[in-house]
Amino acid sequence: MSLMTKPIFDVVPIGGNCYTINDHSRTVAIVTSQGYIDWLLKSPLQPGRLLTAIRKETHLSYTLGLKLLLITPTPATQLQSFRWEKADGGSVLILRGHGITKDGAFVSDTEAVLCTDPAASRYEWRLTTTLTCSARESVSLRWVEYNNVYPAKAGLCLFWSRHKEYCCTLMVDREGTVWRFPHQHTLHYSKKISELHFAEGTMAGFFGEKTGSPIVLVEKSPLEPDWAICDMYYDLHCGARVTEPIKPGESVTFVYTVKYLSREESDALLSKSRPVEITQDDLRSHDFPRLDLGLNSFTSPAGIDRPDEASAFKTAPPSRVWDRDVGHVSKGSLRLTNEEPCENVWPAVPPSNIPPGSRLKIRAKVKTQNVIGKGIFIRLKYHTFVWHPEPHVEWPLVLESSPVNGTTDGWVTIALPELKVPEEHFDYLVLLEVVLDGKGVAWLTEMDLDFEEASLQADEIHKQVGKQKPVSRRARKKAPAGAGATS
């Protein structure tokens, strides 16, 4: 496609109330039945595939492109209708999403206009979101979130799937100062962002990719603009601070643009950005043991002052403590203490996407002191997110090592059964937990995560599932704020 060629957009239903947005036989984006847009191509000059179907509406762990919404996350509206029309001979596409909260208290209307920049070199979205109070009485909200944007491949960023394309989030405050927040998983930036102030004309976005940076530019906001960064999956919450109750019939309208900056524009902002302050108190209160592939002796923390894609074991003294003085061979262990009988679960968060056609083996060393009950063991929850008939998490497989209790004579090796992920499972995650079930004290160290790619068929994991104790296939959870689409 030449530089001056205008796009010719087309919207094609692909089943399940999902649609592709195509331009010259290439799929630019997918719109799902949930009101999520998975934006796949940045530029009309990019090569791309024409998608004719999707295997499944996506969740955050397998969003392929930049994700944005046709509904509002806070208050959370659900898509009721979706319409589109073309303008300027098909070179401009206008999408309209209408949503309503479960309790009927708020209605959202979002218009998303897809077009190109003046040089026709990049696609961009120009959005208008109106949130209207339809309650009978005024509603008090501390925050309104009109959109939530995920960077491309946001969920494919841990352990074995390090495909994340960005390393930090930049925010420009109303004074013009550019603040830099590294992508990491343990320090939540809410308090730090709340100390900043923003205005119309300011922006935030994801930076570090070689070819440019996606940003959200706030053009109109009747309330003071605000942002939040998820400390697990990097998503950028686009919102505003609310100081007064919202009255019945009152509307707030936000006008904003989602687009990619060029490499030159990105580099200019990065070069003058200031790192958000990380204090000694931050370091002390977020000093969590890092989880990696290979041998984990728990000697190093997950970084909060630099980009860090590790999951971490978040401590909660006195029941969950990073013990620097106890460990097998090298120092460092996880110490779990139950004063009374209970199931003390210490997860490595966030859960990690696990690619299809792979195998995972996990071993560790444990020791116990006066443990009464089931004992200490490691547990792996293999799961996926499903949107229909309503959003929920399915847990088809839970693996556990043999528990150890009593008082051991030194360190004892425990191991999980091998997890086998077939090629068909493109959208699964694993949640790793260390569990002390009972009363007493136990330590775990030298956790070894052995991962390899393999060629597996679906019947192998079906046999594996059949050997396990029955697990509810529909353990429901509130749907997280992020999703997109995949082919």
TILUMNU-260257 format. One record per residue (C-alpha): residue in three letters; x, y, z. Coordinates in steps of 0.1 Angstrom, whole numbers, padded with zeros to 4 digits, always signed. Example, Ala and Ser with C-alpha at 12.3 -4.5 7.8 and 13.67 -1.06 7.14 Angstrom:
// TILUMNU-260257
Ala+0123-0045+0078 Ser+0137-0011+0071 
This chain:
// TILUMNU-260257
Met+0000+0000+0000 Ser+0014+0034-0010 Leu+0019+0062+0015 Met-0010+0082+0001 Thr-0035+0054-0002 Lys-0065+0059+0020 Pro-0079+0031+0041 Ile-0111+0014+0030 Phe-0126+0000+0062 Asp-0150-0029+0064 Val-0167-0045+0094 Val-0174-0082+0091 Pro-0193-0104+0116 Ile-0173-0135+0125 Gly-0197-0152+0149 Gly-0206-0149+0185 Asn-0214-0112+0182 Cys-0177-0106+0173 Tyr-0165-0086+0143 Thr-0133-0079+0124 Ile-0124-0045+0112 Asn-0105-0049+0079 Asp-0086-0026+0056 His-0075-0037+0021 Ser-0078-0074+0030 Arg-0060-0071+0063 Thr-0075-0072+0098 Val-0068-0040+0117 Ala-0088-0049+0148 Ile-0113-0072+0164 Val-0144-0062+0183 Thr-0157-0087+0208 Ser-0191-0093+0222 Gln-0179-0078+0255 Gly-0172-0044+0239 Tyr-0134-0049+0238 Ile-0113-0038+0208 Asp-0081-0058+0201 Trp-0061-0034+0179 Leu-0037-0055+0158 Leu-0021-0032+0132 Lys-0005+0002+0139 Ser-0001+0013+0104 Pro-0017+0010+0069 Leu+0018+0003+0057 Gln+0021-0029+0078 Pro+0015-0063+0063 Gly-0012-0083+0080 Arg-0035-0113+0078 Leu-0072-0113+0070 Leu-0088-0131+0099 Thr-0121-0149+0093 Ala-0127-0164+0127 Ile-0116-0164+0163 Arg-0110-0194+0185 Lys-0121-0176+0216 Glu-0128-0141+0228 Thr-0096-0131+0246 His-0086-0124+0281 Leu-0056-0103+0293 Ser-0033-0133+0290 Tyr-0036-0135+0253 Thr-0045-0101+0239 Leu-0025-0098+0207 Gly-0027-0061+0201 Leu-0034-0029+0220 Lys-0067-0033+0239 Leu-0093-0006+0244 Leu-0130-0005+0254 Leu-0164+0005+0241 Ile-0178+0004+0277 Thr-0166+0019+0310 Pro-0148-0001+0336 Thr-0158+0021+0366 Pro-0187+0021+0371 Ala-0186-0012+0351 Thr-0211-0011+0322 Gln-0219-0042+0301 Leu-0223-0038+0264 Gln-0260-0037+0253 Ser-0256-0027+0217 Phe-0229-0022+0191 Arg-0233-0002+0158 Trp-0210+0011+0131 Glu-0210+0034+0101 Lys-0185+0046+0075 Ala-0176+0081+0065 Asp-0154+0098+0039 Gly-0158+0070+0013 Gly-0149+0043+0039 Ser-0117+0058+0051 Val-0132+0066+0084 Leu-0150+0041+0106 Ile-0173+0051+0135 Leu-0181+0025+0161 Arg-0207+0031+0188 Gly-0211+0010+0220 His-0239+0014+0245 Gly-0236-0001+0279 Ile-0254-0002+0313 Thr-0244-0013+0348 Lys-0260-0044+0363 Asp-0279-0023+0388 Gly-0290+0002+0361 Ala-0275+0031+0379 Phe-0253+0042+0350 Val-0254+0042+0312 Ser-0223+0046+0290 Asp-0221+0056+0254 Thr-0188+0055+0236 Glu-0180+0066+0200 Ala-0148+0053+0187 Val-0136+0068+0153 Leu-0109+0049+0135 Cys-0090+0069+0110 Thr-0054+0077+0100 Asp-0030+0105+0108 Pro-0027+0133+0081 Ala+0002+0114+0064 Ala-0019+0082+0063 Ser+0011+0064+0080 Arg-0006+0054+0112 Tyr-0040+0044+0124 Glu-0055+0062+0154 Trp-0086+0062+0175 Arg-0106+0093+0185 Leu-0130+0085+0213 Thr-0158+0102+0231 Thr-0172+0084+0262 Thr-0203+0097+0280 Leu-0213+0083+0314 Thr-0248+0092+0325 Cys-0263+0086+0360 Ser-0297+0069+0356 Ala-0302+0062+0393 Arg-0331+0077+0413 Glu-0307+0093+0438 Ser-0273+0109+0436 Val-0244+0084+0436 Ser-0211+0090+0453 Leu-0180+0078+0434 Arg-0144+0085+0442 Trp-0133+0077+0407 Val-0146+0074+0372 Glu-0128+0052+0347 Tyr-0138+0058+0311 Asn-0114+0034+0295 Asn-0087+0008+0302 Val-0058+0003+0278 Tyr-0035-0028+0276 Pro-0003-0028+0257 Ala+0002-0054+0231 Lys+0009-0089+0244 Ala+0005-0077+0280 Gly-0001-0111+0295 Leu+0028-0128+0277 Cys+0054-0114+0299 Leu+0064-0139+0327 Phe+0089-0167+0329 Trp+0089-0184+0296 Ser+0068-0160+0275 Arg+0086-0127+0277 His+0070-0110+0247 Lys+0062-0077+0263 Glu+0071-0048+0240 Tyr+0073-0020+0266 Cys+0094-0013+0297 Cys+0077+0017+0313 Thr+0047+0039+0315 Leu+0051+0077+0311 Met+0027+0103+0324 Val+0028+0140+0317 Asp+0014+0161+0345 Arg-0003+0195+0342 Glu+0031+0213+0348 Gly+0046+0194+0318 Thr+0068+0171+0339 Val+0072+0136+0323 Trp+0071+0109+0350 Arg+0085+0074+0343 Phe+0071+0043+0360 Pro+0090+0010+0354 His+0069-0021+0346 Gln+0071-0044+0376 His+0047-0065+0396 Thr+0050-0057+0433 Leu+0047-0019+0439 His+0013-0004+0432 Tyr+0017+0032+0421 Ser-0017+0045+0432 Lys-0004+0066+0461 Lys+0024+0081+0440 Ile+0000+0090+0411 Ser-0025+0105+0435 Glu+0001+0131+0445 Leu+0004+0143+0409 His-0021+0165+0391 Phe-0032+0163+0355 Ala-0053+0185+0331 Glu-0068+0185+0297 Gly-0041+0181+0271 Thr-0020+0157+0292 Met-0012+0121+0283 Ala+0000+0088+0295 Gly+0012+0057+0276 Phe+0035+0027+0272 Phe+0072+0034+0262 Gly+0102+0013+0253 Glu+0093-0004+0220 Lys+0116+0003+0191 Thr+0089+0013+0166 Gly+0070+0038+0188 Ser+0047+0041+0218 Pro+0009+0039+0222 Ile-0005+0068+0243 Val-0038+0082+0255 Leu-0042+0119+0251 Val-0070+0136+0271 Glu-0086+0164+0251 Lys-0117+0170+0272 Ser-0125+0160+0308 Pro-0151+0178+0330 Leu-0133+0163+0361 Glu-0096+0164+0369 Pro-0080+0137+0347 Asp-0063+0108+0365 Trp-0045+0075+0358 Ala-0038+0042+0375 Ile-0014+0014+0365 Cys-0021-0022+0373 Asp+0009-0036+0392 Met+0003-0071+0376 Tyr-0005-0066+0339 Tyr+0006-0031+0332 Asp-0028-0019+0320 Leu-0034+0019+0320 His-0066+0029+0337 Cys-0079+0061+0322 Gly-0100+0080+0347 Ala-0109+0111+0365 Arg-0112+0122+0402 Val-0148+0128+0414 Thr-0153+0153+0442 Glu-0191+0156+0443 Pro-0219+0130+0441 Ile-0232+0125+0405 Lys-0269+0135+0403 Pro-0297+0117+0385 Gly-0296+0126+0348 Glu-0261+0141+0351 Ser-0236+0132+0324 Val-0198+0135+0322 Thr-0182+0133+0287 Phe-0145+0125+0280 Val-0129+0131+0247 Tyr-0095+0115+0241 Thr-0073+0100+0214 Val-0055+0066+0214 Lys-0026+0066+0190 Tyr+0010+0056+0185 Leu+0038+0081+0187 Ser+0068+0078+0163 Arg+0102+0065+0175 Glu+0115+0101+0175 Glu+0086+0115+0196 Ser+0089+0086+0220 Asp+0127+0090+0225 Ala+0122+0127+0231 Leu+0098+0121+0260 Leu+0119+0093+0274 Ser+0150+0114+0274 Lys+0134+0141+0296 Ser+0114+0118+0318 Arg+0119+0117+0355 Pro+0117+0084+0374 Val+0090+0082+0400 Glu+0106+0083+0434 Ile+0113+0050+0451 Thr+0119+0054+0488 Gln+0136+0032+0513 Asp+0102+0026+0528 Asp+0090+0014+0494 Leu+0120-0010+0492 Arg+0114-0023+0527 Ser+0077-0028+0524 His+0079-0044+0489 Asp+0109-0066+0496 Phe+0094-0099+0482 Pro+0113-0130+0471 Arg+0115-0133+0433 Leu+0103-0164+0414 Asp+0122-0174+0383 Leu+0127-0204+0360 Gly+0154-0227+0373 Leu+0166-0229+0409 Asn+0150-0204+0433 Ser+0170-0201+0465 Phe+0152-0170+0474 Thr+0182-0148+0477 Ser+0171-0119+0455 Pro+0140-0097+0455 Ala+0117-0087+0427 Gly+0127-0052+0416 Ile+0105-0022+0421 Asp+0129+0004+0408 Arg+0134-0011+0374 Pro+0115-0032+0348 Asp+0110-0066+0363 Glu+0088-0094+0349 Ala+0090-0118+0378 Ser+0062-0131+0398 Ala+0068-0127+0436 Phe+0058-0142+0469 Lys+0043-0113+0487 Thr+0051-0116+0524 Ala+0025-0112+0552 Pro+0042-0114+0586 Pro+0040-0133+0609 Ser+0023-0161+0589 Arg+0043-0157+0557 Val+0079-0145+0561 Trp+0110-0144+0538 Asp+0135-0161+0561 Arg+0170-0149+0551 Asp+0187-0171+0578 Val+0173-0205+0569 Gly+0179-0222+0536 His+0193-0254+0520 Val+0229-0248+0509 Ser+0223-0211+0499 Lys+0204-0188+0523 Gly+0168-0179+0519 Ser+0135-0197+0523 Leu+0098-0192+0526 Arg+0086-0196+0562 Leu+0050-0204+0569 Thr+0037-0203+0605 Asn+0002-0213+0616 Glu-0005-0206+0653 Glu-0039-0223+0649 Pro-0049-0250+0624 Cys-0057-0235+0590 Glu-0048-0236+0554 Asn-0021-0209+0549 Val-0018-0203+0511 Trp+0012-0183+0498 Pro+0008-0177+0460 Ala+0034-0165+0435 Val+0016-0135+0419 Pro+0006-0128+0393 Pro-0002-0161+0377 Ser+0017-0167+0345 Asn+0006-0175+0310 Ile+0020-0209+0299 Pro+0024-0215+0262 Pro+0009-0245+0243 Gly+0030-0275+0236 Ser+0051-0273+0268 Arg+0060-0292+0300 Leu+0066-0279+0335 Lys+0082-0298+0364 Ile+0085-0282+0398 Arg+0105-0296+0428 Ala+0115-0280+0461 Lys+0130-0288+0495 Val+0110-0284+0527 Lys+0114-0289+0564 Thr+0089-0288+0592 Gln+0087-0282+0629 Asn+0058-0296+0650 Val+0034-0296+0621 Ile+0001-0312+0629 Gly-0023-0317+0601 Lys-0019-0323+0563 Gly+0014-0304+0562 Ile+0033-0284+0537 Phe+0030-0289+0500 Ile+0032-0271+0466 Arg+0001-0267+0445 Leu-0003-0257+0408 Lys-0036-0244+0395 Tyr-0040-0247+0358 His-0068-0224+0346 Thr-0083-0203+0318 Phe-0108-0175+0316 Val-0141-0181+0299 Trp-0166-0153+0290 His-0198-0173+0283 Pro-0224-0179+0295 Glu-0211-0154+0320 Pro-0175-0144+0328 His-0158-0170+0350 Val-0125-0189+0356 Glu-0123-0226+0348 Trp-0098-0248+0367 Pro-0097-0281+0349 Leu-0065-0293+0366 Val-0050-0288+0401 Leu-0017-0306+0408 Glu-0003-0311+0444 Ser+0029-0326+0458 Ser+0028-0351+0486 Pro+0025-0331+0519 Val+0051-0333+0546 Asn+0042-0329+0583 Gly+0056-0336+0618 Thr+0092-0326+0625 Thr+0116-0335+0597 Asp+0152-0345+0601 Gly+0166-0319+0578 Trp+0154-0311+0543 Val+0130-0333+0523 Thr+0124-0331+0486 Ile+0089-0327+0473 Ala+0078-0326+0436 Leu+0046-0318+0416 Pro+0034-0342+0389 Glu+0045-0330+0356 Leu+0022-0305+0339 Lys+0017-0312+0302 Val+0002-0284+0281 Pro-0012-0295+0247 Glu-0009-0274+0215 Glu-0047-0268+0217 His-0045-0249+0249 Phe-0033-0215+0237 Asp-0048-0194+0265 Tyr-0040-0211+0298 Leu-0023-0198+0330 Val-0007-0214+0360 Leu-0010-0202+0396 Leu+0017-0216+0419 Glu+0010-0218+0456 Val+0030-0229+0487 Val+0005-0243+0513 Leu+0008-0251+0550 Asp-0024-0269+0560 Gly-0025-0275+0597 Lys-0006-0261+0627 Gly+0031-0255+0631 Val+0061-0240+0612 Ala+0074-0251+0578 Trp+0101-0238+0554 Leu+0105-0242+0516 Thr+0136-0234+0496 Glu+0154-0244+0464 Met+0122-0245+0443 Asp+0133-0256+0409 Leu+0111-0248+0379 Asp+0120-0269+0349 Phe+0103-0258+0318 Glu+0106-0271+0282 Glu+0087-0269+0250 Ala+0072-0302+0238 Ser+0047-0316+0213 Leu+0016-0327+0232 Gln-0019-0337+0221 Ala-0051-0329+0239 Asp-0057-0365+0249 Glu-0025-0364+0271 Ile-0039-0337+0293 His-0073-0353+0293 Lys-0057-0384+0308 Gln-0038-0362+0333 Val-0071-0345+0344 Gly-0087-0379+0348 Lys-0061-0389+0374 Gln-0068-0359+0396 Lys-0094-0353+0423 Pro-0125-0337+0409 Val-0123-0299+0407 Ser-0151-0275+0400 Arg-0149-0265+0364 Arg-0167-0232+0371 Ala-0151-0215+0400 Arg-0166-0180+0394 Lys-0146-0148+0398 Lys-0153-0112+0390 Ala-0140-0105+0354 Pro-0108-0085+0354 Ala-0109-0052+0336 Gly-0089-0063+0305 Ala-0096-0083+0274 Gly-0092-0082+0237 Ala-0093-0108+0209 Thr-0072-0134+0192 Ser-0074-0154+0160 
